[in-house]
Every structure is written in C-alpha cells, then in structure tokens.
Amino acid sequence: MKFLLVEDDKTIASGLEYSLQQERYSTVICHDVASAKQVLAEDIDQFALCLFDLQLPDGSGYELCKMVKERRDIPVIFLTVIDDEVNVVMGLDMGADDYITKPFRVRELLSRIKSVLRRYQKPSQVNSIMDIDDIRINTLEGKVFKKGAEIALTALEYRLLLIFGNHIGQVLSRNQLLEQIWDVAGDFVNDNTLTVYIKRLREKLEDDPGHPRLIKTVRGLGYKVGD
C-alpha cells in the first residue's frame, strides 16, 4: 500500500517515512506543492492515502486535497502546526478525512491512518462464526465458547482474541496488537498491560496456560494463533 507524503520539513518527512515502512507501507515524498502536483498528475492511481502538510513553501495542502478529491475517492489526512477550529472545518469541508496537529505521537497517526483506511474499505460478507481449534467465536452475539461452554471475556480480551482470529497463521508484533487495541478501545494500552491481557486470555482459553498451544509466542517477533 503506497502513500503520498507532502511535508516540507525533511526531518519530519524522513521520520514518518521510516515509521510507515515499519508498518509495511511504502511512501512517495514531496517537499512542496509543485512536485506533489506533478506526481499526482502523472500517477494518482498508485496511492491509497495522502498525508499533506497544511503550510508548504509554495502553497498549501488545501490545493492538493482539492486536486486529489476531484480525481479520486481516496483518504486525505492533514498534518499541521495550526491548532485552529476554522482551519479544521475548512479542511474537512474540502473533503479531508482527518486532521492531526503537530507534534503528534506516531502511534496516534498510524491509528488514525488505519481508521480512515477501514472507512474506505468496501463492505464484504463477514462470517459470524469463527473457529480456532476448540474455541468458537460468535461475532454476532459477541460470545466465546470453549468446547461448547461459554467463556466470559472482558471487552479488551474479546477484541484481542478477534484480532488473532482475523490473522490466523500470521505473526503479530506487540506493536501491531497495541495499535489495534488502542484504536478500538479509545484508551492507551501500554506494553505491560498487553502482557497481562495475553496472560488472562491464555488462562481462560488454554488447556495448559503454562504451555500455550493456542496463543503461541514467537520469540523476538510477537504472537501467533494457528498454523
């Protein structure tokens, strides 16, 4: 998935590029309106999302947002040092999807990016029953069963299990899990808290929590459910 990042501060642009690459996003970076317009004119279809600094040396992110929205229905997020309601409203009225004020935490930006991308995903049929070994998740009812017996989970435990269920066979890093839990819960969940929730899930779902077979630790990488 490729993003267009337009940011005149090269240090910020470089840092954002690195963080996005860690999440397996690729980026094309421009430092002014003119070069961004050229990139968009030549191949706007390559981008899944645009991140525009509001104040640029030769114009503003508003110009770029207008150009993008006239040509394609892809998300635009503004990055700006201006924390002003008028500018926020103006950007949203032009079709921008979100607005984040500098300085911001990278994790917060990544969470907003993922939230915006989800809104643009086309709806698809979702299987209401999810089976993981002897664990069954009924997503319509929000219930979890082990060998037919219902298991009581907290909201965050349930969300964490759903994340694993939607990524069967994939290794998920702690950062990936933290971002998804924090995004949905609306609260910051730290690394130690994640450890506690993994431990609680194992205690409730594993036959032998001390030797987990459902939620497996992949040393140095993260966690994995299923093969």
N, C-alpha and C positions, 0 to 999 in steps of 0.2 A: 504494500500500500504506500503510495507516494504522496507527500505533502509539499505545497509551495510555502516557503517561509520567507517573508519580506521583512527585514529588520536591518536598520542602518547601523546599529551598534554591533560591530563584528565579534566582540567578546560574547555578548548575549547570544548572537546567532550561532556561534561555534558551540557554546554550551548546550543550547537547545537541540542542535543537530546531534550532538553526542547522546543526549538523553533519549531522543526519538529513535536513534539507531539501536539503543539498548532494548527498546520495545519492538524492534524489528520493523520500524517504519523507515522508509527512505525519504530523503529531502532534496529539494532544489532550493538553493538560497539566492535571493536577490537583496541588494542593499539600497535600491531606490525604485521609484515608480516606473521610470523609463525601461529599465531592464526587466522588471516584472511584467509590464505590458507586452513586451516583446515575447517573453516566454509564454504568456497566456495566449497571445495571438497565434503563435506557432503550434502549440500543442496543449491546449487547456484540458483535453480529454485524458491526459496521463495522471491528473491529480484527483485524489479522493477528498482532500480537505485543504483549505488555505488558512494560514496564520499571517495576519497583516499587522505590522506596527502602524499606529494611527498617524504619528508625525514622522514624515520622511523628508529627506533633503529637498526633493523636487516636487513635492505634493503631499497627498495624504492617502491613508488606507481606504478612505471612503471611495475614492476614484476606482481603486482596484476592486473593491467589493461590488460596486455598480457594474463594472465590466464583467466580473465573474457571473453575477446573478442574471445578467441579460443573456448570457450564453449557455450556462449550465446550472442545474439544480444541485450544487454541492455545498457543503457547510463552510462557513467563514467565521473565524474567531479573531477578534481584535485584541492586540496587545498594546497597552498604553500606560503612560505615567499619569495621564489625566484621570482623576477620580471625580468626575463631574456628571451629574444626572442628565444634563442637557446632551452631552456627548454620547452617553449611553443610549438614550432614547433615539437620537439621530442615527446611530449605528444600527440599532435594531429595526428602525423604520426602513432603513435601506435594504434590509434583508439579512443582516448579520445574525448569526445563530447564538453567539455568546461574546462575552466581553470580559477580559481579565486585566486587572490593574497591577502594574509593576510596583514594587517587587512582588513576585509570587513564588510559591513553592512549586517545584517541578511536578511533584506528585499531584498537586491540585490541578495543574494544567493538563496532565495526562488523563486524570479522571474526567475532566470536562470534555476533552477530545473524544474519549470513549463514549461518553454520554451522548454527545452530539452525533457521532457516527451511528450509534444504535437507533437514533430517531430517524435516520435516513435509510435504514435497512428496510427492504421490502418485507412485509409480513409473510410468514410461512406457517405451515401447519406444525403445531407442536405436539409431540407425543405426551399425553398426560400421565403415562406410566413409565417410570424409569427403573430398570433393574440393575443392581450392581451386586453380583454374587447372590447372597441370600437376603440382601437389602432391597426393599421395594419403596420407591418414592412416588406418591400420588400428588402430582403438581397442581391438579385442580383443587384438591382438598387441602393441600399443604400438610400432608401426613406422611410419616415414615414408618415402615414396618420391617421387623427382623423375624424371619421365619413365621410370618403371619401375625406376630404380636406387635402392637403399636408401640413406638419408641417416642417419648416426649423429648423434643429438642427446643432450645431457645431459638429466637429469630435469627441470630447470627450463626448459630450452629447449623441451622437448616440452610441458610444461604451458602455457607461454606461447603456443605455436602452437595448442594445443587451445582456449585462451581466445579467440583470434582466430577459430578455426574455428567456435566456437559463437556468434559475434556477427558473422557476415558482413554487411557493409554498414553496420555501426554504428561510430561514432567512439567509441573508448575512451580516457578520460583516463589520464594516467600514474598518478594516484592509484587509479583503478579497477583497473588492472593490478597495481600494487604490493600492494593489499589481497588480491587473489585469489591471487597467487603466494605471499605471506607466509603466508596462511591454510593452504594445502595443504602447503607445504614445512616449516612449523613453525619457520622462522627468519625473522628480519627481513631484508628485502631493501631496500636504500636506493635512492635515485633514480639515483645514478651506476651502480649495479650493473644496474639496469633498462636503462640506455642501452647497457651492454656486451652484455647478452643480446639486445637488439634488433639490435645490430650483428652479433653472431655468427649469429643466425638469417638475416639478410639475406645474409651471406657464404656460408652453406650452401644457401640456397634460391633466391636471386635470380640471374637470368642476368647482371645488371649491378648488383652491390651499391651502386655509387656513384649509380645512378639507379633506385631500387627501384620495382617495379611491383606487387609482391605486398603487402608491408607498407608502406603509404603514410603519410607524415607529414602530418597536418592541422594546419597552423601555428596555434599558440595554443590548440589543443584536445586533440590527442593523436595516436592512430594509427587507421588503418582498413584492413581487409582486405576486398576485394571491393566490388561496387557495390550 
